[in-house]
Structures are given as structure tokens and as C-alpha cells.
Amino acid sequence: MPSIRPSRSFYSLLSLCVVVGTVLAGCRSGEATPDRHALIDSRDWYDPRSLDPANATDVPSGRAVAYLFDGLTKFTPAGQVQPSIARSWDVSPDGLRYTFHLRADVRFHDGAPLLARHVMQSFRRVLDPATKGGTVWPLYPIKGARAFADGKGTTLGIETPDDTTVVITLDEPFAIFPKLLAMPVASILPDSVGADFSEHPIGTGPWKLVEWKHDDYLKFARNDTYFGGAPSIDTLIARIIPEPSTAVAEFEAGTVDILYVPEDQTRDWEETDTKKATLVSAPALRLWYMGVNVTRGPLKDVRVRQAIAHAIDVPTLLAQLLAGRGTIAAGVIPPTLEGFDKTRQPYAYDTLTARKLLADAGYTNGIDLELWSSQTAPMPRLAQAIQSYLATVGIRIKLVQRDASSMRAAARAGQTDLVVKDWYADYPDAENFLYPLLHTANRGAGGNVSFFSDTTFDRLVDRTRRERDATVRAGLYRQADSVGYAQVGMVPLFFYNEVYAVQPWVKGFEVPVIFNGQRWERVRFGTTDEGRQESRAPGIRGARN
């Protein structure tokens, strides 16, 4: 196990902003504020892939890009979409044209003003095949974007009639398009973007990059001229700490301010008064589920799929594998999103019902299936537990473990009967669960590894993508989720709760439900409990009502 001591290079950095010896002794009691001007975040376990928005395809990259850049829109910690560079926007009656009205006071870190042409240039650069961007699909709704990205077209549905107006035309109506523009890939860049832009990024965001010591830390200084108001803290440091126990030890020593509490330590933190006092929690937009390939053998029969759902004791799985950090799923829409149906009940753990369903389907002697999983913990344990549960009702399971990429490839190629997976939302909307996971258009490579196809489900989801009334759209989401759940297009298991420990001197921190929703603009140091966020989950264990 790595040493619990910070690296020498980090101590060199820390010495610039904290008198370590005298301060930390007082901070551990929660009675003093650290005599430093840097907030130290330890949530990242590995180095960002890139600080260039075109290649920000992982969580550490996406977080850092949100500090450095702005898009036309942005997410709040609670996952709400808000204006950012665009102060407002209008939508044409047919839902095809979005007119964004830009703020006139936005400047890049080098002082240059942001103009409408920068939006067009940034989107063209991301879609240009020569850029080799990693995640360009959020811009695909723009007219001509797919052809442009494939090198088969040269025009995009983007106009800039003046310096503060951007008009975007879509191929077809897509009601939640502004949410896609809050993703990292839609960040707005300056005119000059050189080959070393990832190492020396220039954006308009609330933070400027000061230093990036790879695999150790990223240091950011606040942007004093930020159009949204300068952050409350002078300096932000994102530590890279691969070993969870190291991060825990540093939090307890006072050398980091924000800690992601490891799952295997959850009970200890909950049951220790001093530790419990530091905890905050919120539901993450993350679903754990079992894909059920509805095109293979017995799984074609919905009664077999229902039997599988009834044979698994999901509450016990949640308690034993994830220390109760989550809520039992009765569909694919998380509880925090519009469209969640709180009245729908999960499949009850009922082995008698499971056996009867199998018998009704003609399988009185049981069936034989393969259950695939990655080798990444705790997926093997989850697969083993499911194997044990299914055996009790006559479903004989052969476990197949592969590295994560091989497992995904097999599932997308339709080579798996059952596969345990999890799904992180790309953006906070129910559409990002329903459409990729269960829509016919996404069978296989698109994310629908169950190869589920239902015309009623597809029609409802297609309507949501065009429906501009949020209330009507939420109702359609609920209906679609109900159809998928009744047909057991997959076996949803549980939604995950993220749990953080926050030092008592940190005020205003909100657990973000989406990875780029917390930009540290209003987080500050203080000596009172004012501004401390309470858990937004009903207890860390979050049992479903």
C-alpha cells in the first residue's frame, strides 16, 4: 500500500499556501479555519486525460474543464440547466431553431472578449475529423453535424448574425438540447488553440490553470474578472490520490478538505460520531443493473425474465455490496429526475413466484445461462451473489469474467445472456437512461445490451425528445419506464448514493449529481456551521419508500 504521506512535490506546493505544522493541529477539532487560501479536493483517483474539451472523456477531465471553461449553458450541483455564456435563448415554434443571446461581458483568461464566432469555431473544431475529438455526439443534433464529423459535409446549422447572437438549427426537434450544451465538449475556446492547448488551456471559466503536475495535482487560481463573480477561495487544488486509504488518512490529518468515502469504509464512518458529523450524501445519476439479452433462448419469454427479477434479493445485495449506499430501483429513471415514479414498486424477492413463472414458461427443470461481468470490484462479487440466488429457483448460471473492455464488447455484440453493468448519466435527464439503455435504435453498440425492442416504448421515448412542455415530457418518461419495467427489458438493481466527508471549515459545498456540476464558485472557508449542506438523501442508506 502506498505511503499515507503526501508526495514531496505536493508539500512544496502546500507550503505556498499553508503553515502546516501549527494549523492542522487546530483544524482537526473543527474549531479553527486553516490558515491557507487553497481548498484541496481529493476526489480524483487518476490524472485527467486532457484539459482540451475536445478530448475530455473521463470524469477528472470533465471536472477540470468545468473549472476552466464555460459553455452556452451550465449545470448546477443539483443538475439543473442554467444560462452561462448565453444569458437567454429562444426556440422556434417547430423546435428546430435555437437563438442564443450571449452576454457581452465574457472574456477569456488572456483578456480577449468572447464573441459569437468563438461558439461557431469551437463547435466546428470539435466536429472536425482532424481534431479526433473523443466525445462529439452531444453536438450531433445540430443540422449537418454528423456528416461534418464523418468528413462527408462542410456545413453546419450555426449562424452568427452579430457578435452576441448564435442561431443553431437542428436536424429534428430535441427538447433537452440545452442540456447537451452544458457538457464539456461544448465548451467555448479562444481563437488560438495550439498543439499544447491541453497543457496550457485558456478559457473563460471561474478558474485559471497555474500548474499541472501529472499524477500528483492540478493547481488553479481564481479568475478575479469572472463574469459570474470571482470564486470565494483564492486557490483550488485537485489532488490525484490513487489509493483510497491514503486519501482517508490525509483527510483525517487535515491535508485535504473533500473526501470521497470508500464503500468499504461507509459503516465505520456512519458509526463513528466524529466522522459521521462530516458526512454529506446525495443520489448520483448512476444505475446498477443486469442486462438480459431478450433475443437469446429462454430469455425471449417475458415470464423467464420476470422470474429472474423475482429470484434476486436486491435489498440484501445493496446492503452487503455497497453498504446500503443507494435506493432500490423499480425502473431506470433515478429518483432525482423528472419522470421518476415513486408509486411503482420493485419486483419482490419471491422464489415461489419465480419458480411458478419458470414452470408456466415450460421450464420445470430449470434453465442454463451465462452471466458475464467485468473483473472490476465489486462486479465479480455481485455476479457471484446473483448466481447463488438464481440457483435456488433452478436457473443454473455459468460465470464469465473478462476485463471491462472485453466484457462491454461481448455484450454489445449480443454474445451474453446476462451481464451486470452500471450506467453513469452523461447529462441529468431521464432521456439519458431510457434512450441509450432500452430504445431499439441503440441495440448493441448504442448501449442497449439487452437488445430490447418494443414499439410502444420507442414511440413514447421518441415523443419525449420532441415534447417541449416539461410536465408532459415527465409523464411520457414515466409511461415509457413503466413499459420497459413490465417487459423486463433489463433487471434494474439500485441507484447509487455518493457519500463525501467535508471538513467542518468548508462551507457551501453541495454534492453534485452530475460530475461537472460543482465548480467551487461559492464554496468558502468559515468557522461556523452556516452554509453547511445537510444530506440530501434520506440517510446514507437511503432505503426506498
N, C-alpha and C positions, 0 to 999 in steps of 0.2 A: 504494500500500500504506500502511495506517495507520502512524503513528509507533510505534516499539518502546518508547517511553517510557510508563509508566503515566500515567493522567489525573491532573490536579491534585487532583481530589476524592479519588482513591484515596490519593495521597500524604498528604493531610490526615488520612485515616483511619489510614494506616500509621504516621504519626508518633505516634499514640496508643499504639502497642504495639511499636515497634522503633526503635532508633537506627541509621538506615540506613547512614550512611557508614562507620562503624567495623565494623559487624557483617558486612556482606555480603562484604567482602574476605576475612575469615576463613572464612566459610561455604562458599565455592566450593571449597575444598580438601577439604571433608568432615571437617576436623579439629576444627571448632568447632560448637557449637549456637547458633542465632540467639538474640540477647538480646531476645526478644519472646515474647509469650504467645498469639499468634494463628497458627493454621495457615491457610495460604492455598491454596485449591483453584482451579485454572483450567480445570476440565473443561467448564464450560458456555460455549456459544458465543452464546447468546441469552437474553433475560430470561425468567424463568418467566411462564407465562400467568397464574397465580393461586396464591396460598398458601391459598386456600379448598379443602379436599379435594374438594368437590363439582365443582370446575372444574379440578382438577389433571390435565390431559390430555396433558401433554408431559413429557419427561424432566427438565428443570430444575425444573419444578413438583413432580413426584413425588419428586425427591431432597429438596427443601426441606421438603415436607410430612412426610417421614420424620424429619427433624430435629426438627420442631415438635410432632408428634402421635404418638399410639400407636393401634393397633387391638387387637382381641382377640388377634390373633396377629401375628407379625413374621417377616421373613426374615433369616437370617444372610448374611454375604457369600458363602458357598458355596451359597446358595439353599435352605437347609433351613428348614422352617417350625418356629417355636418359640412357646411361650406368651409373651404380653406382658401386656396388661391382664388377660386371663384366665390364671389360674395353672394351670388344667387344664380339661378338658371330657370329657363322657361322650356316647356315641352310643347311641341305642336299637337294639335288635336288628334292626329293619326299616330302619335307616339314615336315618330321616326326622326324628328329633328330636335336636338337639344341645343339651346343657345345659352352659353355660359358667359356671365358678366364678371370680368376679372377685377380684382382690387387694383387700385392704381399705386399703392404704397409698398408693393412687394419688391424686395431687392435681393440679389444673390449675395453670397458672403463676400464677394470681391467688390461690392458696391454697385454693380450694374443692375439696371432696372429689369424686372421680368415683364415681357411683352407677350402678346398673343402668339406671335410667331414662334416663341420658345415652346409652346404647347405642341404646335404642329411639328416642329423639328424633333422634339423629344419622342413623339409617337412614331414618326417616320423612322427614326434611328432604331428604336426597339424592334420594329417590324421588319427592318431591312435584313435580308438573309445574311449579309456580310457581317452584321453585328453578332450573329449567332446567339441571340438572346435566349435565356433559359426558360422563361415562362411568359409567353406572349399572348396566350389565349384570352386574358381579360380584355384585350383590345379587339378581339375578333368580331364583336357585334358591329364595329364601325364598318360602314359600306366600303368594300374593296380591300379590307384588311387581310383576309385570308389569302386572296390572290397575291397581294403585295408581299406577304410573308413567304409565300411559296415561290416567289420570283416570277410570277405569271401576270403581274399587273404593276402599274406605276402610279395609279391614282388612289387617293383616299378621300372618304367623305368628311373632310375637315376644311373649313373656310375660316379666314381671319379678316373680316371686313374692316376692322380697325385694331388699334393696339390693345384694347381692353375687351374685345369680343371674340369668342371662339364658337363656331357653329359646327356641330358634329351630326352627321346623318348616319343612321343605322340601316343595316340590311333589312331588318324587321323589328317591330316593336319589342323592347325588352325593358320592363318597368323598373327593374332594380339596377339599371346601367350605372347610375351614380355611385353605387357601392363598389363596382369594379374599378372605378377611377380612384378609389382610396387605397388600392393595393400598391405595393412597392414599385411594380413595373410601370405604373402610370405616373411616376414622379417626374417633375419638370426640371430639365437640365439647362445649363447656360450654353452659349454659342460654342465655346471651345471645350471639346471633350477629347483629350489626348489618350494615348495608349496606357498611360499610368493613372487614369482617372480614378480607378478603384483605390489606389493608394493616396491620392490627393483629390478627394471629391470636393466639389463646390456646389452647394445647393442654396436653398432659401430658408432652411429649417431652423428650429429654435436652438440647435447646437452646431458648433463647428468642430471638425476633427483637428486635434492637436497632435496626437501621436497614436500609432498603431503598432504595438509590439506583438507580433504574431504569436498566437498560442499562449499569451500572457494577459494582455489587457488592451483596451481601447480607451483613450482619454479624450473627452470632449469639453470644450469651453462654451459657455452660454453665448448666444448671439444677442448682444445688447440692443441691436436695432431690429429685432424680430418684429414683424408686422402684427403678430398676435400678442405681443408683450414678452419681454425678456423672462426667461425662467427665473425662479426664485433662488436657485442654488448656482454658485459660480461654476462648478465643475462636476461633470458626470464621468464616472469610471466604470466601464463594463469589464469585470474580471472574467477570465477564462479559467474555470476550475473543473477539470475532468472528473475528479473523484468526489462524489457527494459527501463522504465523511470529512474530507478536507474543508469543504465549504461550511459544513456544520461547525467544525472546530473554530474556523475563523469568525463565524457569526457569534459564537459563544465568547470569543476573545474580544469582540467589538471591532474587528478589522473589516467586516462587511456589514452593510445595512439591510440588504434584502436577501433572503434565503429561500430557495425552493426546497420545501421539506421533503426528503426522500420517503417513498411509500413505506419502506420497511421500518422507518422510524416514527411513523404517524402516531402509533399508540403511545409511545414514550412521550412525545410532545403533548399529546392530549391529556395525559395523566400526571404531568408534572406542572404544578401551578405556575412557576415562574416562566416555563416555556409556553404553556397554554396562553398566557397573557399576551404573548407576542403574535399569536396566530391570526391570520385573516384568510378567508376562503371565498371562492366563487365558482360557480359551474363553468367549466370550459366547454367550448364547442367541439367536443371530442366524443365520438361514439365507438364503443367496443361492440363487435357483432360477429356472427358466424355466417359467412356466405354459404348458400345452399343452392347448388347448381341444379336448377329445375329442369334441365334438359337430359339429365342422366338417370337411367334406370328407375328404381322405385321413387326417386325424388320428383318425378314428374307428377306424382299423385299428391295433391294438397293435404290429404289425410296423413300421409307419411311425414310431411313437413310439419304439420301440427303436432304429431306425436313426438317429434324431436323437440319441439318447443316446450311441450309439457314435461318432458323427461329430465330437464335440466333445472337444478335448484340454483337459480340465478342469485337470489339474496345471499346464499352461503358463499358462492363464488366471489361476489363483491366484497364480502366481509373478510374472507381468507386471503384473497389475492391482492386486493387493493386497500386493505384496512378500512373498508367501508367508505372510501372516498368517491362517492358518486350516488346516482339515483338509478333505480331500475327502469329500463326502457320498455315502453309499450308503443313502439313506433320508431321512426328515425329522426323526428324533429326534437331537438333539445328543449327543455322546459323554459329556457330564457328567450326563445324565439317566437315570433308571431306564427300562429298555426299549430302550436302545441295544444294537444287535447288532454286536459287534466282529468277528464272523466273516464278516459279509456284505461282499462285495467290490463296489467301484464298477464301473459299466459301463466296460469297457476302451476306450481310444481305438483304434478299428479300422475304418478306412474300407472295407476289403474286406467285412467283416461288414455294415456299414451298407448298402453297395450291394446285397448279396445280399438283405437284408431288404426293401429297396425293390422289388427285382425280384420276390421272392416275393409281395409285395402287389400286383403288377401295374403298378408304376410304373417300367418300364425306362427311360423317357425323363425321369425326374425329376418333381418337383412344384414348384408355385409357392405361396409362403406369405408372409404379412406377419409381421414381428417388431416388436412395439411396445416402447418404452422411455420412461422419463421423460427430461427434459433435465438431470437432476441427475447430476453426475460421481460415479462413473465409469460410470454406466449406458450412456451413448452408446458409449463405448469397448468395453464388454462386448458390446453388441449388434453392433457392427461386427465384432468378433473372431468371434462366433458365426456371423454372416453369411458370413464368409470360410471357416470350417470347413465349414459345410453346403454351400457351393458346390462343394466338392471331391467330394461324393458325389451331386451332381445336384439338390440342394434349393436352388432359387432364391429368395432372400429379398429382399423389399422392406422397407426400414426405415421405421418410422413413429415419429417423436419428438413428444411432447407435454409440456406441463407436467405435474407429478406428479399433480395432482388430475384433470385430463382423462384421463390415462393410466389411472388407477385406475377412473374412471367407465366408460370404454370396456371395460376388462377385466371389470368386474363386470356389465356389460350383455351380455357374450358377444360383443362385436364384434371381438375379437382372435383371431388364430390362435395366435400365440406372444407371450409377454410376459415380459420379465426384471424380477424384483422381488426384494425382500428382506423378511424377516419377523422382527420382534423379538418375543420372548416377552413376554406380559403377566404371566405367573407361571411359576415354574420347574417345569413338569411336561410330560411328553410329550403329554398330552391337549391342551395348548395349541398343539401343532403338528398332530397328527393330525386333531382335530375341526374346527378352523376351515379348514384348508387342503385337506382331501380328503373330508370327510363330505358325504353327499348333502344333509343339512339346510342346509348352508352354501353351496350352489352360488350363485355370483353375489355378491350383496351381503354374504354372510356371510364371504367370504374365499376360497372355493373357485373361483378364476377359471379353473381347468381344467374346471369343470363335470363333474368326475369323479364317478361313481356306481357303487358296487359293493356288492352285498348282503352279501357275506362281510366286507368291510372295515367296513361300517356296523355289522354285528352285533357284531364284535369290539370296536369302539370303544364302542358302547353298553354292552357288558358291563363295560368298564373303568370307566365312570362310576358303576357300581353296586358294583363289587368293592372290599371294604374291606381284603382281605389284600394288602399291598404287593407281595409276591413274586409272587402270582398275577396281580396287575394288570400288573406289569412284563412277564410272559410274554405277556399279551394285547397289550400295546403292541408287543412285538417281532413277533408274528404279524401284526397289522394293518399295521405298517410294511412288512413283507415283501410283503404283498398289494399295497399301493399302489405299491411299488417295481417289482415284477414287471410290473404293468399299466401302468407309466409314467404314473401319474396326474399327474405333473409330472416335470421333469428337475431333480433336486436337484444343485446345483453344489458349494458348500462352506459350511462353518460358519466363522464369523469368530472371530479371536482379538483381544482388546483388549490393547493394549500401553501401559503407562504408564511415565513416568520419575518416580522418587521421590527426593527429596533425601536424602542419607545421614543427616541428623539426624532423619528421620521414622521412627519405629519402630511396628510393629504394624499397618501398613496392609495390608489384604487387598483384592485386586481383586474387586469384586462381580460375580457372574454375572448378577444382576438389578439394575436401576437403583436400587432403594431398599433394597439390602442392606447398604450401608456407611453407618453413622450416626455414625462417628468417636467412639464412646464409649470405646474402648480404645486409640486412636492417641495417641502421645505424642512428645515430643522427647527425644532421647538423644544420647550421644556414642560409643556402641559399636555393634557390629553385632547386639547382642542384639535379638531381636524382629523382625528384618528378614525380610520374606517372600521366599522363593525363588519363581521362576516355577513356576506350577502347570501350565504347558503343557510338552510335550516339546520345548523350544526354541521360539524365537519363530516359526519357520516351521512347526512343528507338523505335519510330514508324517504322513499317516495310515499306521498299521502294517498 
